Structure formats: C-alpha cells, structure tokens
Amino acid sequence: MDSFFLSGYHIERILGLGRGEFAISLDLGVSNGSIRVYDDRIEMPDGQDVMVETLSKLHKRRSRNDCFMVADGDIKWLYAFEGNSTYKLYEPKMDWPTTIEINGSFMHTVSTSTPKQEANAKVSALGKVKGEALDTVFGLGYTSALLNEGGASGVLSYEISDTVLELARVNPWSKGAFGSSIHVIKGDVAEEIRNLESSRFDAVLHDPPTLQSTTRLYSGEFYREMYRVLKPGGVLYHFIGTKVQNPKHNYRRGIISRLRQCGFSVKDAYRGVRAEKPA
C-alpha cells in the first residue's frame, strides 16, 4: 500500500466534512488528492482505511502543525527523540512546505516566508552555480535540491543527525533532495571537510544551526577549511540571521572578521553574507 501524509490542519478539515468524496492534499501540499468519507472511516485512494475515531483522538491530543504518515491503516506521528533533543516534522500552515522543530526551535524561518522560499533566497545569494557545490548542513535538503535544479553539476552535503535524515527521507517536500546528482553523507561536516580535496567546489552554502547549538561551524578553523575547498573565484554564502544584534554580543561582526582573516572578500546578502575567494 501507499503512504500518505496529513497534518493536524488536514485532520481538522477532514473531521469537518460530511459523507462523500472530497479533494484534499495527501502529501502536505505537494500535490492534490482525494478521499472518501464515511460515518466511521476515511478511505484513502489505494483503498486503505483510517478510522474517524483515530483522527478525532489525534485532533484532541496533537497540534495542527504536527505531521503524520498513514501507511497500512496505521498513523505514525513524525516525532522522535535523539539524545536529549526532540525532533518533529512541522507544517507552519496548511499545505505549506514543512520544516523541523527541534526542542521548540525551527530549522527554517516560518513567520515571514515558507521554508522553500527561504531556501530559494539563500541559494539565490550565491548567484549562478555551474560546477560542484558543497551544502554544509543538509537538513531537509531544500537548498541541496535547489542547487541541483539551478544547474550545479553535483552537490555534496552532510547531516550529523540520524533523525533529521529519517525525517527528510519521508518528508514529501524533500523528494528532490535525493537525486543522483546529490550525495548526502551522514557525518559531522566540521570533521569531514578536512578530508576533502582543496579547490574542489565552485560554491559553498553554509547554513549552520545556531551559534548556541554549535560553535565549531562558526570558528576560524572551519572558515579556513571552507576557503581551502573553494576554487579560486569561488563563492560562499553564509546564513547568519538577523542583522540587529546586541553590540556587546555581535557575532555577525565576528563572523565577518574571521572570514576576512581567511582571505575572503565579504558583502551583505540575504540574512547573511556572500564571501568570495580571490581568483
């Protein structure tokens, strides 16, 4: 049987329907689908049933932003523990591209744009990429997919979390991130980058977790490694976040200073900086 995906928003809508056949997305907004609603059950396109009672319980206990996978008549909440952290697939609004919520914080901005729109802005900051690109942190793979679609000859990306990779593999919005031209490695990019050959990449996209989560991906040592693996004339985009910071703790200024010490020329870009390695 097939797998289908519903969020709390979809469940709420389904429970408000009467009997009959209705159009509704069954992959969190990627495409359109349809269901048949009976008094006690919901029939999916492949014939498997989901009980109305089960959906009612989820509606009471879970958030509208929570996401669920329907397979073999069972519903799995896309939520997991890893170490001391909790991860769950999160739909900001009905039929929006998903993000991951980690310990209450989001992997993407969800208040002013969709996660896909934000990923597109980050990739666009690099300009046209024709050669190979390094996407330092895979996440749900949105930037890797866009780099590939935009003309990169290949994309190499790393993801340190097994749980994030598992969520990306089932996330309907991440399908384009596992193409043949995208090589995803389970590992810590701060360690793995040391093994990459010098002057390999035409572009590097660096969208790290917050500084509070990991300092190594903001260190001068890591920036020197990114400089090394870039070809002369290559471009780095580094996502930082808000430009308005406490002057006493201005990590943006520190990032720019460390990048320039490596030899990059640095300019402002979408919520971050664009740094070029001299040709």
DRENFI-448867 format. One record per residue: residue in one letter; x, y, z of N, C-alpha, C in turn. Coordinates in Angstrom, 2 decimals. Atoms other than C-alpha are relative to their C-alpha. Example, Ala and Ser with C-alpha at 12.3 -4.5 7.8 and 13.67 -1.06 7.14 Angstrom:
<rs>
code n.px n.py n.pz ca.px ca.py ca.pz c.px c.py c.pz
A 0.89 -1.19 0.00 12.30 -4.50 7.80 0.90 1.20 0.00 .
S -0.82 -1.19 -0.06 13.67 -1.06 7.14 -0.77 1.09 0.73 .
</rs>
This chain:
<rs>
code n.px n.py n.pz ca.px ca.py ca.pz c.px c.py c.pz
M 0.83 -1.20 0.00 0.00 0.00 0.00 0.86 1.25 0.00 .
D -0.71 -1.28 0.05 0.98 3.62 -0.47 0.08 0.64 1.38 .
S -0.08 -0.82 -1.21 2.00 6.09 2.21 -0.60 1.37 -0.29 .
F 0.61 -1.32 0.14 0.04 9.30 2.73 0.38 0.83 1.23 .
F -0.45 -0.90 -1.06 0.76 12.34 4.88 -1.06 1.04 0.29 .
L 0.98 -0.97 -0.47 -1.58 14.50 6.93 0.60 0.81 1.13 .
S -0.33 -0.81 -1.18 -1.03 17.37 9.32 -1.25 0.15 0.84 .
G 1.16 -0.30 -0.82 -3.27 18.44 12.15 -1.01 0.88 -0.72 .
Y 0.91 -0.83 0.79 -4.70 21.02 9.75 -0.89 -0.86 -0.89 .
H 0.78 0.87 0.88 -5.78 18.28 7.34 -1.00 -0.83 0.79 .
I 0.91 0.78 -0.84 -7.24 16.18 10.12 -1.19 0.84 0.43 .
E 1.09 -0.89 -0.40 -9.25 19.14 11.36 -1.00 0.22 -1.13 .
R 0.90 -0.20 1.15 -10.62 19.74 7.86 -0.79 -1.26 -0.30 .
I 0.69 1.26 0.30 -11.45 16.06 7.31 -1.15 -0.23 0.99 .
L 1.03 0.23 -1.01 -13.39 15.88 10.57 -1.18 0.94 -0.15 .
G 1.09 -0.93 0.23 -15.47 18.85 9.47 -0.81 -0.29 -1.25 .
L 0.70 0.34 1.23 -16.56 17.19 6.23 -1.18 -0.93 0.29 .
G 1.08 0.97 -0.07 -19.76 15.26 5.69 0.38 -1.25 -0.77 .
R -0.24 1.20 0.78 -20.11 11.98 3.85 0.20 0.37 -1.46 .
G -0.18 -0.22 1.42 -18.84 11.81 0.29 1.47 0.02 -0.38 .
E -1.36 -0.07 0.51 -15.74 12.28 -1.85 0.47 1.44 -0.01 .
F -0.49 -1.37 -0.14 -13.56 15.31 -1.24 1.46 0.09 -0.46 .
A -1.38 -0.28 0.39 -10.38 16.84 -2.64 0.77 0.53 1.19 .
I -0.88 -0.46 -1.08 -7.55 17.28 -0.15 1.39 -0.53 -0.28 .
S -1.36 0.48 0.21 -3.77 17.03 -0.32 0.30 -1.13 0.98 .
L -0.40 1.14 -0.82 -2.41 13.74 0.97 1.51 -0.11 0.09 .
D -1.45 -0.06 -0.14 1.25 14.80 0.86 0.43 1.39 0.47 .
L -0.32 -1.26 -0.67 1.21 18.01 2.91 0.12 1.17 -0.96 .
G 0.06 -1.14 0.91 0.51 20.28 -0.04 0.83 -0.11 -1.25 .
V -0.81 0.15 1.21 2.90 18.94 -2.66 -0.90 -0.20 -1.22 .
S 0.92 0.26 1.11 0.00 17.72 -4.84 -1.42 -0.14 0.54 .
N 1.41 0.17 -0.37 -3.77 17.29 -4.84 -0.36 -1.48 0.06 .
G 0.48 1.36 -0.11 -5.51 14.11 -3.77 -1.48 0.00 0.33 .
S 1.42 0.07 -0.35 -8.95 12.86 -2.79 -0.22 -1.16 0.97 .
I 0.37 1.02 -0.97 -10.58 10.81 -0.03 -1.51 -0.21 -0.08 .
R 1.44 0.24 -0.15 -13.97 9.22 0.53 -0.29 -0.12 1.48 .
V 0.32 -0.06 -1.42 -15.53 9.95 3.90 -1.29 -0.77 0.28 .
Y 1.17 0.74 -0.48 -17.92 7.52 5.61 -0.25 0.42 1.45 .
D 0.33 -0.39 -1.38 -19.54 7.79 9.03 1.12 -0.35 0.98 .
D -0.98 0.48 -0.98 -16.80 5.81 10.79 1.43 -0.09 -0.52 .
R -1.33 0.20 0.56 -13.84 5.78 8.43 0.25 0.92 -1.19 .
I -0.44 -0.76 1.17 -11.86 7.59 5.76 0.70 -0.96 -0.93 .
E -0.63 0.88 0.97 -10.95 5.70 2.61 1.01 0.77 -0.84 .
M -1.07 -0.60 0.79 -7.62 6.58 1.00 -0.06 -0.49 -1.45 .
P 0.09 0.37 1.42 -7.05 6.39 -2.78 0.38 -1.45 -0.30 .
D -0.40 1.39 0.25 -5.39 2.94 -2.51 -0.90 -1.01 0.70 .
G 0.95 0.89 -0.64 -8.31 1.52 -0.50 0.19 -0.20 1.49 .
Q -0.19 0.16 -1.44 -6.79 1.56 2.99 -0.87 0.99 0.76 .
D 0.92 -0.80 -0.81 -9.00 2.95 5.74 0.71 0.58 1.22 .
V -0.40 -0.63 -1.25 -8.33 5.34 8.61 -1.27 0.27 0.79 .
M 1.22 -0.13 -0.77 -10.86 5.33 11.40 -0.19 1.45 0.47 .
V 0.34 -1.34 -0.46 -12.61 8.58 12.27 0.34 0.17 1.48 .
E -0.31 -0.06 -1.43 -12.17 7.77 15.96 1.49 0.28 0.22 .
T -1.45 -0.22 -0.12 -8.38 7.67 15.49 0.35 1.45 -0.31 .
L -0.25 -1.40 0.36 -8.37 11.05 13.76 -0.52 0.95 1.08 .
S 0.57 -0.84 -1.06 -10.59 12.52 16.48 0.93 0.07 1.21 .
K -0.92 0.02 -1.13 -8.13 11.44 19.18 1.24 0.84 -0.29 .
L -1.17 -0.80 0.37 -5.20 12.96 17.28 -0.33 1.49 0.01 .
H 0.42 -1.40 0.04 -7.15 16.19 16.82 -0.04 0.60 1.41 .
K 0.08 -0.47 -1.39 -7.65 16.46 20.58 1.38 0.08 0.67 .
R -1.26 0.14 -0.73 -4.12 15.48 21.61 1.18 0.71 -0.65 .
R -1.14 -0.53 0.71 -1.86 16.96 18.95 -0.28 1.37 -0.59 .
S 0.10 -1.32 0.59 -1.16 20.34 17.39 -0.41 -0.08 -1.47 .
R 0.30 -0.06 1.42 -2.43 21.40 13.99 1.26 -0.03 -0.84 .
N -1.27 -0.03 0.73 1.24 21.78 13.00 0.68 -1.37 -0.07 .
D -0.61 1.33 -0.01 2.09 18.14 13.76 -0.31 -0.74 -1.30 .
C 0.15 0.74 1.25 2.54 15.78 10.80 -0.01 -1.50 0.27 .
F 0.21 1.43 -0.20 1.58 12.13 10.44 0.12 -0.74 -1.33 .
M -0.07 0.87 1.18 2.29 9.31 7.99 -1.03 -1.10 0.14 .
V 1.03 1.04 0.03 -0.56 6.99 7.06 0.49 -1.13 -0.89 .
A -0.45 1.16 0.76 0.51 3.51 5.95 -0.58 -1.27 0.61 .
D 0.57 1.27 -0.44 -1.15 0.10 6.15 -1.09 0.19 1.06 .
G 1.09 -0.26 -0.92 -4.09 1.62 8.00 0.43 0.54 1.35 .
D -0.53 -0.51 -1.26 -1.83 2.91 10.77 0.47 1.44 -0.19 .
I -0.45 -1.39 0.06 -0.91 6.51 11.59 1.19 0.17 0.93 .
K -1.23 -0.21 -0.76 2.62 7.38 12.72 0.26 1.49 0.12 .
W -0.37 -1.39 -0.27 3.39 10.73 14.35 1.47 0.17 -0.36 .
L -1.37 -0.22 0.45 6.56 12.10 12.71 0.75 0.83 1.04 .
Y -0.59 -0.59 -1.21 8.26 12.83 16.01 0.99 -1.00 0.56 .
A -1.00 0.94 -0.52 11.40 11.37 17.57 0.91 0.68 1.01 .
F -1.05 -0.44 -0.93 13.96 11.67 20.36 1.35 -0.39 -0.58 .
E -1.39 0.35 0.31 17.70 11.79 19.69 0.87 0.67 1.05 .
G -0.74 -0.56 -1.12 19.98 12.22 22.66 -0.95 0.70 0.96 .
N 0.86 -0.79 -0.87 18.47 14.95 24.80 -0.94 0.92 -0.78 .
S 0.78 -0.90 0.85 16.64 16.55 21.87 -1.24 -0.69 -0.56 .
T 1.21 0.48 0.66 13.17 16.18 20.36 -0.08 0.62 -1.38 .
Y 0.11 -0.43 1.39 12.55 16.44 16.63 -1.40 -0.35 -0.50 .
K 1.25 0.37 0.66 9.30 16.64 14.73 -0.17 0.80 -1.29 .
L 0.35 -0.68 1.23 8.16 17.45 11.23 -1.14 0.96 0.30 .
Y 0.89 -1.09 -0.41 6.22 20.72 11.41 -0.52 0.71 -1.24 .
E 0.62 -0.74 1.10 3.77 22.24 8.92 -0.46 1.36 0.53 .
P 0.34 -1.33 -0.55 3.62 26.03 9.57 -1.45 0.41 -0.24 .
K 1.39 -0.27 0.36 0.29 26.45 7.77 -0.45 -1.12 -0.93 .
M 0.48 1.11 0.81 -1.92 24.09 5.83 0.55 0.07 -1.41 .
D -0.57 0.19 1.34 -0.21 22.86 2.64 1.25 0.85 -0.24 .
W -1.29 -0.68 0.13 2.95 24.89 3.34 1.11 -1.05 0.00 .
P -1.16 0.86 -0.17 6.37 23.26 2.88 0.37 -0.13 1.49 .
T -0.27 0.30 -1.40 7.42 21.67 6.14 1.38 0.46 0.45 .
T -1.31 -0.18 -0.60 10.30 22.38 8.49 0.13 -1.03 1.11 .
I -0.16 0.86 -1.17 11.68 20.55 11.52 0.06 0.88 1.23 .
E -0.07 -0.67 -1.30 11.06 21.72 15.06 0.92 -0.82 0.90 .
I -0.96 0.66 -0.87 13.99 20.88 17.33 0.00 0.71 1.35 .
N 0.07 -0.58 -1.35 13.45 21.48 21.04 -0.71 1.34 0.02 .
G 0.79 -1.22 0.02 10.91 24.16 20.22 0.48 1.07 -0.95 .
S -0.51 -0.96 0.98 13.05 25.98 17.64 -0.12 -0.59 -1.40 .
F 0.24 0.45 1.36 12.60 25.82 13.88 1.26 0.03 -0.84 .
M -1.13 0.08 0.91 15.10 24.80 11.24 -0.06 1.11 -1.04 .
H 0.19 -1.06 0.99 13.66 27.46 8.90 -0.83 1.12 0.59 .
T 0.89 -1.10 -0.36 12.02 30.85 9.23 -1.42 -0.35 -0.45 .
V 1.38 0.34 0.36 8.24 30.34 9.28 -0.96 1.17 0.20 .
S 0.89 -1.12 -0.30 6.88 33.74 10.31 -0.19 0.93 -1.19 .
T 0.07 -0.97 1.11 7.63 35.76 7.15 0.07 -0.64 -1.37 .
S -0.09 0.68 1.29 8.12 33.16 4.41 -0.15 -1.50 0.22 .
T 0.03 1.44 -0.12 7.72 29.48 3.67 1.44 -0.52 0.03 .
P -1.36 0.56 0.00 10.75 27.22 4.26 0.60 -0.11 -1.40 .
K -0.51 0.09 1.38 11.04 26.73 0.48 0.41 1.37 -0.51 .
Q -0.35 -1.35 0.42 11.02 30.49 -0.15 1.31 0.44 0.64 .
E -1.23 -0.36 -0.67 13.73 30.97 2.43 1.18 -0.73 -0.62 .
A -1.08 0.76 0.63 15.83 28.19 0.89 0.36 0.60 -1.36 .
N -0.26 -0.60 1.31 15.46 29.82 -2.53 0.79 1.31 0.13 .
A -0.72 -1.26 -0.22 16.66 33.19 -1.15 1.46 -0.28 0.33 .
K -1.38 0.35 -0.36 19.77 31.53 0.30 0.77 -0.47 -1.23 .
V -0.67 0.50 1.20 20.62 29.71 -2.93 0.21 1.14 -1.00 .
S -0.12 -1.12 0.93 19.96 32.85 -4.99 1.15 0.93 0.37 .
A -1.10 -0.87 -0.45 22.53 34.73 -2.88 1.35 -0.45 -0.57 .
L -1.23 0.49 0.58 25.23 32.52 -4.42 0.17 0.43 -1.45 .
G -0.05 -0.25 1.43 24.35 33.52 -7.97 -0.03 -1.32 -0.75 .
K 0.04 1.20 0.84 24.58 31.04 -10.85 1.14 -0.94 0.37 .
V -0.99 1.02 -0.36 26.37 27.84 -9.83 0.01 -1.05 -1.11 .
K -0.09 0.96 1.10 27.60 25.68 -12.71 0.80 -1.25 0.37 .
G -0.81 1.15 -0.38 30.17 23.42 -11.06 -0.54 -0.71 1.22 .
E 0.42 0.75 -1.18 30.08 21.32 -7.91 -0.18 0.93 1.19 .
A 0.30 -0.82 -1.18 28.59 22.78 -4.72 0.07 -0.85 1.25 .
L 0.03 0.61 -1.33 29.08 21.95 -1.06 -1.10 0.67 0.81 .
D 1.06 -0.47 -0.89 25.96 22.30 1.10 0.33 -0.59 1.37 .
T -0.64 0.53 -1.20 27.47 22.00 4.56 -0.95 -0.74 0.93 .
V 0.97 0.61 -0.92 24.30 21.11 6.50 -1.26 -0.34 -0.79 .
F 1.07 0.46 0.89 21.65 19.03 4.70 -1.39 0.36 0.50 .
G 1.35 -0.26 -0.52 18.60 19.37 6.99 -1.04 -0.78 -0.77 .
L 1.03 0.64 0.82 15.52 18.63 4.90 0.37 0.00 -1.49 .
G -0.50 0.10 1.38 17.56 19.05 1.72 -0.52 1.02 -0.97 .
Y 0.59 -0.97 0.93 15.75 22.07 0.31 1.06 0.75 -0.79 .
T -1.03 -0.75 0.72 18.92 24.01 -0.53 0.78 -0.91 -0.95 .
S -0.69 0.94 0.89 20.64 20.94 -1.97 -0.81 -0.23 -1.27 .
A 0.85 0.21 1.16 17.68 20.31 -4.26 0.00 1.21 -0.91 .
L 0.02 -1.21 0.81 17.59 23.93 -5.40 1.33 0.24 -0.69 .
L -1.31 -0.09 0.65 21.34 23.97 -6.08 0.06 -0.93 -1.21 .
N 0.00 0.97 1.07 20.90 20.86 -8.19 -0.90 0.45 -1.16 .
E 0.93 -0.47 1.03 17.88 22.26 -10.03 0.53 1.23 -0.72 .
G -0.49 -1.24 0.57 19.71 25.54 -10.61 1.20 -0.14 -0.91 .
G -1.07 0.19 0.96 22.50 24.00 -12.62 1.31 -0.52 0.55 .
A -1.23 0.57 -0.55 25.14 22.70 -10.21 0.22 -1.39 -0.58 .
S -0.31 1.30 0.59 26.92 19.70 -11.72 -0.12 -1.13 1.02 .
G 0.14 0.97 -1.09 26.76 17.95 -8.35 -0.05 0.73 1.32 .
V 0.10 -0.60 -1.32 26.02 18.65 -4.71 0.44 -1.04 1.03 .
L -0.41 0.83 -1.13 27.78 17.19 -1.68 -0.51 0.65 1.27 .
S 0.55 -0.56 -1.22 26.07 17.61 1.68 0.19 -0.97 1.16 .
Y -0.19 0.79 -1.21 26.48 16.40 5.27 -1.15 0.25 0.97 .
E 1.00 -0.14 -1.06 23.98 15.74 8.03 0.43 -0.85 1.19 .
I -0.52 0.68 -1.19 25.05 14.84 11.55 -1.08 -0.81 0.73 .
S 1.10 0.62 -0.76 21.60 13.74 12.82 -0.68 -1.11 -0.78 .
D 0.75 1.10 0.60 20.13 10.32 12.02 -1.48 0.34 -0.10 .
T 1.42 -0.32 -0.03 16.70 11.63 12.99 -0.38 0.98 -1.10 .
V 0.28 -0.96 1.06 16.87 14.59 10.63 0.02 -0.69 -1.36 .
L -0.04 0.72 1.27 17.87 12.29 7.77 -1.24 -0.87 -0.17 .
E 1.20 0.84 0.08 15.00 9.94 8.59 -1.23 0.84 -0.34 .
L 1.13 -0.87 0.30 12.51 12.82 8.57 0.08 0.53 -1.43 .
A -0.15 -0.48 1.38 13.95 14.13 5.30 -0.40 -1.08 -1.00 .
R 0.31 1.08 0.95 13.55 10.74 3.64 -1.49 -0.25 -0.13 .
V 1.45 0.21 0.10 9.82 10.58 4.45 -0.73 1.29 -0.33 .
N 0.65 -1.29 0.23 9.08 14.30 4.05 -0.35 0.16 -1.49 .
P 0.36 -0.13 1.43 7.10 14.76 0.78 0.70 1.16 -0.70 .
W -0.62 -1.17 0.60 8.72 18.16 0.20 1.50 -0.21 -0.25 .
S -1.43 0.24 0.15 12.23 16.62 0.27 0.34 -0.97 -1.13 .
K -0.25 1.02 1.02 11.85 14.23 -2.66 1.13 0.39 -0.95 .
G -1.03 -0.43 0.94 14.08 16.31 -4.95 1.39 0.06 0.58 .
A -1.30 -0.11 -0.66 16.90 16.26 -2.41 0.78 -1.31 -0.02 .
F -0.68 1.28 0.01 17.80 12.62 -3.00 0.23 -0.50 -1.42 .
G -0.27 0.35 1.38 18.55 12.73 -6.71 1.41 -0.54 -0.19 .
S -1.29 0.65 0.26 21.50 11.04 -8.34 1.17 0.97 0.02 .
S -1.08 -0.99 0.01 23.49 14.29 -8.53 0.26 0.59 1.38 .
I -0.16 -0.49 -1.36 23.16 14.92 -4.77 0.52 -1.13 0.88 .
H -0.63 1.03 -0.83 25.47 12.96 -2.47 -0.12 0.45 1.46 .
V 0.23 -0.35 -1.40 24.31 13.05 1.16 0.78 -0.98 0.88 .
I -0.83 0.81 -0.88 26.76 11.81 3.79 -0.42 0.22 1.45 .
K 0.27 -0.08 -1.44 25.86 11.02 7.40 1.33 0.26 0.70 .
G -1.25 -0.31 -0.67 28.60 12.78 9.32 0.05 1.45 0.43 .
D -0.22 -1.34 -0.52 29.92 15.90 11.02 0.88 0.76 -0.99 .
V -0.74 -0.73 1.03 30.98 18.39 8.35 1.25 0.66 0.58 .
A -1.18 -0.61 -0.62 33.38 20.03 10.83 1.19 -0.94 -0.01 .
E -1.06 1.00 0.08 35.37 16.78 10.78 0.25 -0.42 -1.44 .
E -0.11 0.57 1.33 34.65 15.54 7.27 0.64 0.95 -1.00 .
I -0.53 -0.95 0.97 35.66 18.73 5.48 1.52 -0.07 -0.09 .
R -1.46 0.11 0.01 39.29 18.09 6.43 0.49 -1.03 -1.01 .
N -0.37 1.06 0.93 39.28 15.06 4.13 -0.29 0.34 -1.45 .
L 0.34 -0.40 1.38 38.04 16.95 1.05 1.20 0.67 -0.66 .
E -1.13 -0.57 0.72 40.49 17.98 -1.63 -0.13 1.51 -0.14 .
S -0.03 -1.46 0.13 41.50 21.62 -1.98 -0.52 0.42 -1.38 .
S 0.48 -0.62 1.26 39.92 23.84 -4.66 -0.95 -0.92 -0.77 .
R 0.94 0.95 0.64 37.16 21.30 -5.36 -1.30 0.67 -0.43 .
F 1.37 -0.48 0.20 33.98 23.39 -5.19 -0.04 1.40 -0.61 .
D 0.26 -1.33 0.56 32.68 26.32 -7.20 -0.80 0.85 0.98 .
A 0.84 -0.74 -0.95 30.29 27.27 -4.40 -0.19 -0.81 1.27 .
V 0.30 0.61 -1.30 29.67 26.57 -0.72 -1.19 0.74 0.59 .
L 1.12 -0.57 -0.72 26.34 27.14 1.02 0.09 -0.47 1.44 .
H -0.19 0.32 -1.42 26.77 27.32 4.78 -1.17 0.57 0.80 .
D 1.18 -0.38 -0.77 23.51 27.38 6.75 0.01 -0.81 1.29 .
P -0.19 0.82 -1.19 24.55 26.13 10.19 -1.11 0.17 1.02 .
P 0.87 -0.23 -1.17 22.48 25.61 13.34 0.47 1.26 0.73 .
T -0.34 -1.23 -0.71 22.54 28.50 15.78 1.36 -0.11 0.68 .
L -1.30 -0.05 -0.68 25.79 29.59 17.38 -0.09 -0.65 1.37 .
Q 0.18 0.62 -1.32 24.36 28.42 20.71 0.03 -1.52 -0.09 .
S 0.03 1.45 0.18 23.98 24.91 19.26 1.36 -0.58 -0.34 .
T -1.31 0.49 0.41 27.42 24.59 17.72 0.92 1.18 -0.31 .
T -0.96 -1.08 0.27 30.39 26.94 17.85 0.99 -0.37 -1.08 .
R -1.04 0.43 0.95 32.64 24.83 15.62 -0.29 0.45 -1.43 .
L 0.33 -0.38 1.37 30.73 25.74 12.46 0.06 1.51 -0.20 .
Y -0.21 -1.46 0.09 31.38 29.43 13.22 1.46 0.36 0.30 .
S -1.38 -0.23 -0.44 35.08 29.05 14.02 0.89 0.40 -1.17 .
G -0.98 -0.34 1.02 38.03 30.47 12.15 0.58 -1.23 -0.65 .
E -0.53 1.26 0.55 39.33 26.91 11.72 -0.92 -0.54 -1.09 .
F 0.93 0.52 0.99 36.17 25.85 9.90 -0.06 0.92 -1.22 .
Y 0.02 -0.94 1.12 36.14 29.00 7.79 1.23 -0.18 -0.89 .
R -1.20 0.25 0.80 39.73 28.28 6.69 -0.15 -1.25 -0.84 .
E 0.24 1.21 0.78 38.63 24.82 5.60 -0.95 0.29 -1.17 .
M 0.90 -0.35 1.10 35.76 26.26 3.54 0.76 0.79 -1.06 .
Y -0.83 -0.77 0.94 38.22 28.70 1.96 0.88 -0.95 -0.81 .
R -0.91 0.94 0.66 40.58 25.83 1.16 -0.69 -0.83 -1.08 .
V 0.67 0.90 0.96 38.00 23.62 -0.57 -0.66 0.76 -1.15 .
L 0.53 -0.80 1.10 36.70 26.50 -2.71 1.05 0.22 -1.08 .
K -0.89 -0.36 1.10 38.20 27.06 -6.14 0.29 1.50 0.04 .
P -0.21 -1.45 0.16 39.82 30.45 -6.79 -1.16 0.61 -0.80 .
G 1.18 -0.60 0.61 36.94 32.75 -7.69 -1.30 -0.59 0.49 .
G 1.20 0.64 -0.53 34.52 30.52 -5.79 -0.72 0.89 1.00 .
V 0.87 -0.83 -0.82 31.68 31.89 -3.69 -0.56 -0.81 1.17 .
L 0.61 0.56 -1.20 30.47 31.16 -0.15 -1.18 0.87 0.40 .
Y 1.10 -0.71 -0.66 27.05 32.09 1.18 -0.10 -0.54 1.42 .
H 0.06 0.37 -1.42 26.87 32.09 4.98 -1.25 0.65 0.60 .
F 1.19 -0.51 -0.67 23.45 32.40 6.63 0.35 0.32 1.44 .
I -0.28 -0.43 -1.37 23.65 34.32 9.91 -1.28 0.23 0.78 .
G 1.24 -0.34 -0.69 20.16 35.55 10.77 -0.17 1.50 0.07 .
T 0.32 -1.42 -0.10 19.03 38.94 11.97 1.26 0.86 0.00 .
K -1.12 -0.95 0.01 21.31 41.93 11.35 0.04 0.82 1.29 .
V 0.06 -0.81 -1.21 20.17 43.65 14.55 0.44 -0.86 1.18 .
Q -0.54 0.78 -1.11 22.29 42.36 17.42 0.50 0.92 1.10 .
N -0.54 -0.72 -1.14 23.39 43.45 20.85 1.47 0.34 -0.26 .
P -1.40 -0.37 0.28 26.63 45.43 20.34 1.00 -0.75 0.87 .
K -0.92 0.71 -0.89 28.14 43.57 23.30 0.20 -1.46 -0.43 .
H -0.06 1.39 0.44 27.46 40.22 21.62 -0.28 -0.07 -1.50 .
N 0.25 -0.10 1.43 27.68 41.00 17.91 0.76 -1.10 -0.74 .
Y -0.69 1.11 0.64 28.51 37.60 16.46 0.08 0.18 -1.51 .
R -0.10 -0.29 1.43 27.78 38.85 12.93 1.32 0.69 -0.31 .
R -1.26 -0.71 0.21 30.71 41.24 13.21 1.18 -0.96 0.13 .
G -1.06 0.98 -0.17 32.88 38.39 14.49 0.12 -0.94 -1.18 .
I 0.00 0.88 1.17 31.86 36.14 11.58 0.69 0.68 -1.17 .
I -0.59 -0.73 1.12 32.75 38.79 9.02 1.49 0.18 0.20 .
S -1.42 -0.17 -0.29 36.08 39.46 10.72 0.77 -1.29 -0.26 .
R -0.71 1.27 0.19 37.04 35.76 10.73 0.05 -0.40 -1.47 .
L -0.01 0.31 1.43 36.03 35.32 7.09 1.05 0.83 -0.74 .
R -0.98 -0.87 0.65 38.15 38.29 6.04 1.43 -0.42 0.35 .
Q -1.32 0.48 -0.41 41.10 36.92 8.02 0.43 -1.20 -0.83 .
C -0.31 1.16 0.85 40.87 33.79 5.86 0.39 0.42 -1.42 .
G -0.29 -0.46 1.35 41.16 35.87 2.70 -1.21 0.32 -0.83 .
F 1.23 -0.28 0.74 37.52 36.24 1.68 -0.24 1.51 -0.10 .
S 0.64 -1.32 0.06 36.04 39.49 0.42 -1.47 -0.22 0.32 .
V 1.31 0.28 -0.60 32.69 39.83 2.19 -0.97 1.14 -0.28 .
K 1.07 -0.97 0.22 29.42 41.57 1.27 -1.27 -0.51 0.67 .
D 1.29 0.39 -0.54 25.96 41.59 2.83 -0.80 -0.76 -1.05 .
A 0.91 0.75 0.85 23.48 39.11 1.38 -1.23 -0.33 0.83 .
Y 1.25 0.32 -0.69 20.07 37.71 2.33 0.27 -0.57 1.39 .
R -0.11 0.42 -1.41 20.17 37.49 6.16 1.33 -0.68 0.30 .
G -1.32 0.57 -0.21 23.85 36.67 5.96 1.01 0.75 -0.82 .
V -1.04 -0.63 0.81 26.92 37.34 3.86 0.35 -0.89 -1.19 .
R -0.54 0.67 1.18 28.31 36.44 0.45 1.50 0.28 -0.02 .
A -1.45 -0.15 -0.09 32.06 35.83 0.56 0.65 -0.63 -1.22 .
E -0.67 0.49 1.20 34.31 35.42 -2.48 1.47 -0.27 0.27 .
K -1.42 0.33 -0.04 37.70 33.73 -2.73 0.65 0.63 -1.23 .
P -0.63 -0.65 1.16 40.05 35.76 -4.95 0.35 -0.99 -1.10 .
A -0.31 0.86 1.15 40.55 34.32 -8.45 1.51 -0.19 -0.12 .
</rs>
